[in-house]
Amino acid sequence: MAVLDTRALNRATLARQSLLDRADLPVLDAVARLGGMQAQEPQEPFVGLWSRLRAFDPTALDGLLTARRVVRTHLMRRTIHLVTADDALAWRSRHDAMLRQRALGAYRREFAGVDLDDLAAAAREVLADDEPRTMADLGRVLAAHWPATGPRALGEVAVAALVPVVQVPPRGLWRVKAGARYVRVASWLGREVDPPAPEGADPVGRALALRYLAAFGPATVADLRAWCGLAGLPRAVAAIRDGLVAFRDEHGRELLDLPDAPRPDPDTPAPVRFLPAFDNAILGYHDRDRVVDHAHRGLSVAGERVVLVDGRVAATWTTAKTGAKTGAKTGAGTGAEAGAVAVTPLRRLSPAEHAAVVGEGRELASFLGAGGDAAEPIVRVLR
């Protein structure tokens, strides 16, 4: 097998994630191509799409959310993901067992003796009126029947695992701050989620593996599981293996990929890119060395926004206040003052890298509205 070094894997990831060249894609197609976007922080997907698409208009994503063509729901790794409505319906049943296992992980003692099927039926009955409810509201109603368990645990397990639900707008809309309210997927999208496959069959697992490799490959089976959190994937991969190609990484691990997927020359220049918190390009792998140094691996799970320089995490970023009032909040969820994009390098930047970071940072500041009425957005590279 051919060996792909870390830089080759890096360039492949950037190409699949539309971070090597911004793509000319409709927003719906971009979300589908990425296999969804992690979105527990509601404003972060806007930055992720801005970094990947040419002329990205945030109102396009707003329109898809309000038209119910994309949804916010618990899926991969039991985190809120922004996915197409079609993917939510097709994938949800395959995630049921994982969602239950992970949701109950922190509450096993509270749910001792609770029949989860009875709890799911009660939760569906509460949500049957199609009135959007908060997790706390649902938990309080359910606590009347299971007082020993407590409303917090009941509400969380119900919406994160037992009943297919979506978070409804205005949460997740551009520059809108709104709490999470839930309705049933069947109500919001007009039909129930696809039923589970017969025992022994796993069409969704096979489809997920192919979609994953298109967006993240070449990758290991462990990487695939780290992305979605599902069990039983080796069998699904084995079923499609004849249609895949295989490589080795520098550690001898087998990497699988689609035959015709892009694997650019490792020397392909990579532009500076600003990524949101919990971005796919980092969290989509078990082995994240292709994008981030091991010393900085913790940034990816700590909610830090990062800057890619030459394709790798080289800085963190946020928005910082300058003191001039604007009256509008930034898309990154910071205060309502004119501000700057503040970059904190994790290593020394060369003069050319510094200039590229500042240039892309100014574009980001303009997109976020972080510069207020300033003639030119401010980018601060901190020492």
TISEMAR-895301 format. One line per field, with one value per residue (C-alpha): residue number from 1; residue in one letter; x, z, y negated. Coordinates in pm, 1 decimal. Example, Ala and Ser with C-alpha at 12.3 -4.5 7.8 and 13.67 -1.06 7.14 Angstrom:
2
n <- [1:2]
res <- [A:S]
px <- [1230.0:1367.0]
pz <- [780.0:714.0]
py <- [450.0:106.0]
# end
This chain:
383
n <- [1:2:3:4:5:6:7:8:9:10:11:12:13:14:15:16:17:18:19:20:21:22:23:24:25:26:27:28:29:30:31:32:33:34:35:36:37:38:39:40:41:42:43:44:45:46:47:48:49:50:51:52:53:54:55:56:57:58:59:60:61:62:63:64:65:66:67:68:69:70:71:72:73:74:75:76:77:78:79:80:81:82:83:84:85:86:87:88:89:90:91:92:93:94:95:96:97:98:99:100:101:102:103:104:105:106:107:108:109:110:111:112:113:114:115:116:117:118:119:120:121:122:123:124:125:126:127:128:129:130:131:132:133:134:135:136:137:138:139:140:141:142:143:144:145:146:147:148:149:150:151:152:153:154:155:156:157:158:159:160:161:162:163:164:165:166:167:168:169:170:171:172:173:174:175:176:177:178:179:180:181:182:183:184:185:186:187:188:189:190:191:192:193:194:195:196:197:198:199:200:201:202:203:204:205:206:207:208:209:210:211:212:213:214:215:216:217:218:219:220:221:222:223:224:225:226:227:228:229:230:231:232:233:234:235:236:237:238:239:240:241:242:243:244:245:246:247:248:249:250:251:252:253:254:255:256:257:258:259:260:261:262:263:264:265:266:267:268:269:270:271:272:273:274:275:276:277:278:279:280:281:282:283:284:285:286:287:288:289:290:291:292:293:294:295:296:297:298:299:300:301:302:303:304:305:306:307:308:309:310:311:312:313:314:315:316:317:318:319:320:321:322:323:324:325:326:327:328:329:330:331:332:333:334:335:336:337:338:339:340:341:342:343:344:345:346:347:348:349:350:351:352:353:354:355:356:357:358:359:360:361:362:363:364:365:366:367:368:369:370:371:372:373:374:375:376:377:378:379:380:381:382:383]
res <- [M:A:V:L:D:T:R:A:L:N:R:A:T:L:A:R:Q:S:L:L:D:R:A:D:L:P:V:L:D:A:V:A:R:L:G:G:M:Q:A:Q:E:P:Q:E:P:F:V:G:L:W:S:R:L:R:A:F:D:P:T:A:L:D:G:L:L:T:A:R:R:V:V:R:T:H:L:M:R:R:T:I:H:L:V:T:A:D:D:A:L:A:W:R:S:R:H:D:A:M:L:R:Q:R:A:L:G:A:Y:R:R:E:F:A:G:V:D:L:D:D:L:A:A:A:A:R:E:V:L:A:D:D:E:P:R:T:M:A:D:L:G:R:V:L:A:A:H:W:P:A:T:G:P:R:A:L:G:E:V:A:V:A:A:L:V:P:V:V:Q:V:P:P:R:G:L:W:R:V:K:A:G:A:R:Y:V:R:V:A:S:W:L:G:R:E:V:D:P:P:A:P:E:G:A:D:P:V:G:R:A:L:A:L:R:Y:L:A:A:F:G:P:A:T:V:A:D:L:R:A:W:C:G:L:A:G:L:P:R:A:V:A:A:I:R:D:G:L:V:A:F:R:D:E:H:G:R:E:L:L:D:L:P:D:A:P:R:P:D:P:D:T:P:A:P:V:R:F:L:P:A:F:D:N:A:I:L:G:Y:H:D:R:D:R:V:V:D:H:A:H:R:G:L:S:V:A:G:E:R:V:V:L:V:D:G:R:V:A:A:T:W:T:T:A:K:T:G:A:K:T:G:A:K:T:G:A:G:T:G:A:E:A:G:A:V:A:V:T:P:L:R:R:L:S:P:A:E:H:A:A:V:V:G:E:G:R:E:L:A:S:F:L:G:A:G:G:D:A:A:E:P:I:V:R:V:L:R]
px <- [0.0:113.1:202.2:41.0:233.4:75.3:105.2:-63.7:-349.3:-369.7:-414.7:-673.3:-873.0:-854.3:-972.6:-1267.1:-1366.4:-1355.8:-1075.1:-818.1:-1041.0:-1375.1:-1654.8:-1926.6:-2204.6:-2554.7:-2563.1:-2786.8:-2540.5:-2248.9:-2414.3:-2489.1:-2136.2:-1988.6:-2212.1:-2357.7:-2186.0:-2147.4:-2367.1:-2420.5:-2293.8:-2564.9:-2362.9:-2054.9:-2179.4:-2204.0:-1828.2:-1766.1:-1967.4:-1813.3:-1468.3:-1577.3:-1808.5:-1761.9:-1997.3:-2170.4:-2487.4:-2601.7:-2963.9:-2942.7:-2890.2:-3164.9:-3400.3:-3316.9:-3381.3:-3715.4:-3818.2:-3733.3:-3481.6:-3202.2:-3251.7:-3066.0:-3086.3:-2891.6:-2700.5:-2330.1:-2163.8:-2491.1:-2406.5:-2632.0:-2562.8:-2686.8:-2792.4:-3022.4:-3378.4:-3327.2:-3021.4:-3197.2:-3482.0:-3253.8:-2992.2:-3182.3:-3288.7:-2933.1:-2821.6:-3086.1:-2877.9:-2575.9:-2790.6:-2949.5:-2619.0:-2450.8:-2749.1:-2783.2:-2411.0:-2431.9:-2766.8:-2758.0:-2832.2:-3128.1:-3281.9:-3253.2:-3592.3:-3727.1:-3873.8:-3730.0:-4003.2:-4265.6:-4071.2:-4041.5:-4415.1:-4489.1:-4251.9:-4411.2:-4751.6:-4634.7:-4488.7:-4791.4:-4952.2:-4660.2:-4604.1:-4229.7:-4105.3:-3780.6:-3596.5:-3681.5:-4053.4:-4062.2:-3865.9:-4104.9:-4407.2:-4237.1:-4122.4:-4485.3:-4465.8:-4102.0:-4033.9:-3732.9:-3547.1:-3569.7:-3674.1:-3326.7:-3233.1:-3578.4:-3582.6:-3229.8:-3263.4:-3602.7:-3489.8:-3134.6:-3216.3:-3569.9:-3779.3:-3656.8:-3682.3:-3538.6:-3447.4:-3672.1:-3593.5:-3529.8:-3245.8:-2968.7:-3058.1:-2795.9:-2720.4:-3024.0:-2992.2:-3269.1:-3310.7:-3346.9:-3705.6:-3796.3:-4067.2:-4095.5:-3916.0:-4236.7:-4426.1:-4156.8:-4073.7:-4411.0:-4315.7:-4159.4:-3791.0:-3701.3:-3751.3:-3453.2:-3318.6:-3389.8:-3147.8:-2823.8:-2867.1:-2706.1:-2774.5:-2739.1:-2404.1:-2278.6:-2412.6:-2255.2:-1918.8:-1927.0:-2039.2:-1770.2:-1491.9:-1612.0:-1589.3:-1295.2:-1098.3:-853.8:-927.9:-927.7:-1232.3:-1146.0:-1170.4:-1513.9:-1637.1:-1489.2:-1689.9:-2028.0:-1994.4:-2169.4:-2090.0:-2096.4:-1922.3:-1650.3:-1922.3:-2064.5:-1718.5:-1651.4:-1966.8:-1837.7:-1470.1:-1446.6:-1533.2:-1263.2:-888.9:-646.0:-331.7:-112.1:-25.4:321.3:233.9:127.5:-244.0:-477.0:-652.4:-957.9:-1086.3:-1306.4:-1113.6:-1184.1:-1182.4:-933.0:-590.0:-392.9:-18.8:121.2:299.5:-27.7:-36.2:-296.6:-449.5:-514.5:-855.1:-1041.7:-1243.3:-1528.1:-1544.8:-1588.0:-1517.8:-1558.3:-1206.5:-1064.8:-1331.9:-1395.8:-1105.2:-976.4:-622.6:-623.9:-249.8:-315.8:-456.3:-342.3:-22.8:-68.8:31.3:-269.9:-518.0:-721.2:-819.6:-1052.8:-1272.5:-1242.5:-1446.1:-1153.3:-1180.3:-863.1:-667.3:-515.2:-180.7:-34.8:-322.4:-247.9:-372.4:-130.1:-337.4:-664.2:-898.5:-1186.5:-1346.6:-1224.6:-1393.6:-1241.3:-1488.3:-1685.7:-2055.7:-2225.6:-2564.4:-2532.4:-2386.8:-2119.7:-2191.4:-1951.9:-2170.5:-1956.8:-2051.9:-2224.0:-1922.5:-1711.4:-1428.8:-1137.1:-1060.8:-793.5:-549.4:-324.4:-46.0:57.2:393.5:596.4:446.3:668.9:612.9:426.8:212.1:139.5:25.7:-196.4:-356.0:-427.5:-574.5:-809.5:-891.5:-1009.7:-1241.2:-1378.3:-1426.8:-1624.5:-1840.9:-1908.8:-1970.2:-1698.9:-1552.0:-1856.9:-1829.7:-1452.5:-1325.4:-1118.6:-1171.7:-912.2:-712.3:-491.5:-222.3:-137.3:211.2]
pz <- [0.0:-69.3:241.4:291.5:525.6:756.7:505.1:232.8:470.4:566.5:206.9:144.4:445.1:335.5:-13.2:113.5:361.9:101.7:297.9:19.9:-220.9:-128.7:-308.3:-535.3:-372.7:-248.0:131.3:137.7:-75.8:140.0:461.0:294.2:155.7:502.0:652.9:881.1:1102.8:1479.2:1607.7:1982.5:1969.8:1742.4:1559.6:1484.5:1162.4:999.0:1035.3:918.8:602.5:543.3:548.2:295.4:48.4:-190.3:-131.1:160.1:263.8:619.9:523.9:295.2:596.6:785.2:497.0:499.0:873.3:858.6:547.4:737.9:480.7:737.4:1106.0:1436.0:1614.8:1828.7:1607.3:1581.7:1921.3:2083.4:1996.7:1824.8:1452.0:1165.4:898.7:600.0:669.6:446.6:644.7:977.2:869.0:719.6:995.5:1322.4:1386.2:1330.8:1608.9:1862.5:2060.5:2078.9:2183.6:2464.0:2587.1:2595.2:2736.8:3022.0:3093.2:3341.4:3490.9:3537.8:3908.4:3853.7:3595.2:3796.0:3772.4:3503.8:3198.4:2911.3:2670.0:2912.4:2951.5:2573.9:2532.1:2800.7:2639.3:2297.8:2453.9:2607.8:2273.8:2073.8:2077.4:1862.1:2093.6:2109.8:2459.4:2641.5:2791.7:3137.2:3054.5:2936.1:3238.3:3483.1:3325.4:3324.2:3683.7:3795.6:3695.5:3789.7:4080.7:4206.6:3879.1:3867.0:3588.4:3457.2:3387.1:3248.8:3011.1:2885.7:2820.9:2655.9:2397.8:2347.9:2308.8:2348.3:2112.8:1774.1:1805.5:1644.6:1787.4:1617.1:1503.7:1604.6:1772.0:1520.8:1306.6:1216.8:1501.2:1696.7:2057.8:2152.8:2388.0:2271.3:2215.6:2080.6:1865.8:1727.1:1400.8:1263.4:1328.7:1198.1:883.0:813.0:851.5:1094.8:1080.5:869.4:1061.4:1171.1:918.4:971.1:1203.9:1026.4:763.5:791.4:485.7:686.5:825.6:472.7:352.8:647.5:577.5:215.1:309.9:575.3:339.7:83.9:345.5:558.8:383.8:362.5:714.9:945.9:1073.6:1416.1:1263.9:1124.6:1463.6:1634.9:1397.5:1446.8:1773.0:1632.4:1700.5:1444.0:1168.7:1076.1:931.1:729.6:601.8:509.5:297.4:83.2:95.0:-262.0:-382.1:-175.3:-205.5:82.6:200.3:509.2:726.6:871.5:1171.1:956.3:1010.7:724.7:562.8:341.8:75.5:-228.5:-548.2:-722.7:-420.5:-426.9:-278.3:-370.6:-400.4:-47.7:-170.5:-271.8:-103.4:170.5:246.8:595.3:723.4:1038.6:1183.3:1434.2:1761.2:1727.3:1354.8:1144.7:1008.4:1355.5:1540.1:1247.6:1339.3:1615.7:1508.4:1462.3:1398.4:1033.5:1134.5:1488.5:1682.8:1969.0:2218.1:2110.9:2067.1:2366.5:2185.1:1963.7:2252.3:2460.1:2219.7:2100.1:1756.6:1561.4:1266.3:1007.3:868.2:598.5:674.5:1044.2:1366.6:1436.0:1641.2:1821.6:1757.5:1909.3:1879.5:2113.1:2203.0:2110.3:2295.3:2010.5:2021.3:1715.1:1839.1:1670.3:1799.6:1617.5:1458.5:1701.9:2000.9:2161.0:2285.2:2102.1:2063.8:1761.3:1780.8:1630.5:1547.0:1800.6:1706.1:1955.4:1777.4:1906.4:1731.7:1574.3:1246.3:960.3:813.9:518.7:747.7:970.4:669.9:545.2:889.0:909.0:559.2:617.8:964.2:814.9:581.8:878.0:1083.6:798.0:775.3:1149.3:1167.0:1429.3:1291.8:1347.5:1157.5:1121.3:770.5:784.7:1017.7:1289.7:1334.7:1639.8:1642.7:2009.7:2131.5]
py <- [0.0:-353.3:-553.0:-893.6:-1120.9:-1378.0:-1659.5:-1454.3:-1374.0:-1740.5:-1851.8:-1582.2:-1699.6:-2062.6:-1970.5:-1760.9:-2030.6:-2312.7:-2477.2:-2461.0:-2652.0:-2803.0:-2619.1:-2754.1:-2554.2:-2626.7:-2620.6:-2312.4:-2118.3:-2232.5:-2109.9:-1776.8:-1742.7:-1800.3:-1534.4:-1800.9:-2056.6:-2044.9:-2324.7:-2325.0:-2683.5:-2826.0:-3092.1:-2883.8:-2715.7:-3057.8:-3106.6:-2750.6:-2808.3:-3152.4:-2991.0:-2728.1:-2901.6:-3190.8:-3483.1:-3307.2:-3489.6:-3409.4:-3470.5:-3167.6:-2942.0:-3126.7:-3055.5:-2685.4:-2663.5:-2842.7:-2646.2:-2325.4:-2206.4:-2193.5:-2120.1:-2130.4:-1797.6:-1550.7:-1310.3:-1232.7:-1184.8:-1304.2:-1662.4:-1911.3:-1900.8:-2109.7:-1858.9:-1846.2:-1737.7:-1433.4:-1323.2:-1375.3:-1149.3:-885.1:-872.3:-916.9:-556.5:-430.0:-665.3:-558.6:-308.4:-539.5:-835.7:-637.5:-501.7:-842.2:-1030.5:-783.0:-780.5:-1068.3:-963.0:-586.9:-610.4:-847.7:-614.1:-293.3:-123.4:-361.1:-190.0:-393.7:-286.4:-415.5:-739.3:-779.9:-726.5:-985.9:-1235.9:-1184.7:-1246.3:-1573.8:-1683.0:-1566.9:-1911.9:-2036.5:-2332.3:-2405.9:-2326.9:-2378.2:-2085.4:-2221.5:-2244.4:-1885.7:-1766.3:-1932.5:-1762.9:-1423.8:-1464.6:-1438.5:-1070.2:-1003.4:-1240.0:-1046.4:-1093.8:-1472.9:-1710.9:-1791.8:-1430.5:-1348.9:-1643.7:-1590.5:-1218.7:-1264.8:-1523.1:-1395.3:-1027.8:-897.1:-1110.3:-1237.8:-1615.8:-1926.3:-2264.8:-2517.3:-2872.2:-3142.9:-2949.2:-2908.4:-3209.4:-3468.6:-3710.6:-3591.4:-3486.2:-3244.4:-2951.7:-2592.7:-2481.2:-2140.9:-1983.3:-1633.2:-1561.9:-1409.8:-1731.4:-1966.2:-1769.6:-1613.5:-1247.9:-1006.8:-920.5:-619.4:-293.5:-82.9:164.3:535.4:708.5:791.0:519.2:178.7:-37.4:-356.9:-246.4:-183.1:-518.3:-698.9:-538.4:-653.4:-1003.6:-1022.7:-924.1:-1178.2:-1454.9:-1338.4:-1065.1:-903.1:-782.7:-483.0:-299.0:-445.3:-793.8:-710.4:-596.6:-902.8:-1122.6:-958.3:-764.5:-457.5:-92.8:185.0:-9.5:244.2:467.7:178.0:88.8:451.3:449.8:161.1:242.6:374.2:24.9:-149.0:-202.3:-155.7:-333.2:-335.7:-630.6:-690.3:-471.1:-176.7:-218.7:-135.5:-430.5:-381.1:-616.4:-657.8:-587.0:-916.7:-1149.1:-1439.0:-1376.4:-1688.6:-1713.4:-1764.2:-2078.2:-2246.6:-2590.5:-2619.7:-2960.8:-3096.6:-2991.0:-3094.7:-2806.2:-2818.1:-2629.3:-2251.5:-2252.3:-1936.0:-1954.3:-1884.5:-1687.9:-1455.2:-1227.6:-1005.3:-1092.5:-1470.5:-1503.5:-1579.3:-1920.1:-2001.6:-1929.0:-1686.3:-1957.4:-2163.4:-1879.0:-1997.2:-2316.0:-2116.5:-2003.9:-2321.0:-2533.6:-2744.1:-2900.7:-2833.3:-2969.5:-2739.6:-2855.8:-2633.1:-2398.8:-2347.1:-2499.5:-2784.4:-3030.6:-3085.8:-3375.7:-3564.3:-3905.2:-4177.4:-4504.1:-4836.3:-5057.8:-5216.8:-5129.4:-4981.0:-4861.0:-4520.7:-4198.3:-4008.4:-3674.7:-3509.8:-3587.5:-3859.8:-4205.8:-4489.1:-4715.8:-4784.3:-4537.9:-4363.2:-4007.0:-3914.6:-3639.3:-3460.6:-3268.6:-2928.2:-2960.0:-3237.4:-3354.8:-3456.7:-3806.8:-3653.9:-3439.6:-3739.6:-3942.1:-3658.3:-3616.2:-3988.5:-3993.9:-3701.3:-3832.8:-4161.3:-3973.0:-3779.2:-4096.1:-4248.7:-3937.3:-3934.9:-4306.3:-4325.9:-4646.7:-4866.1:-5191.2:-5172.8:-5240.3:-4921.1:-4624.3:-4584.6:-4265.1:-4234.8:-3970.0:-3935.7:-3859.9]
# end
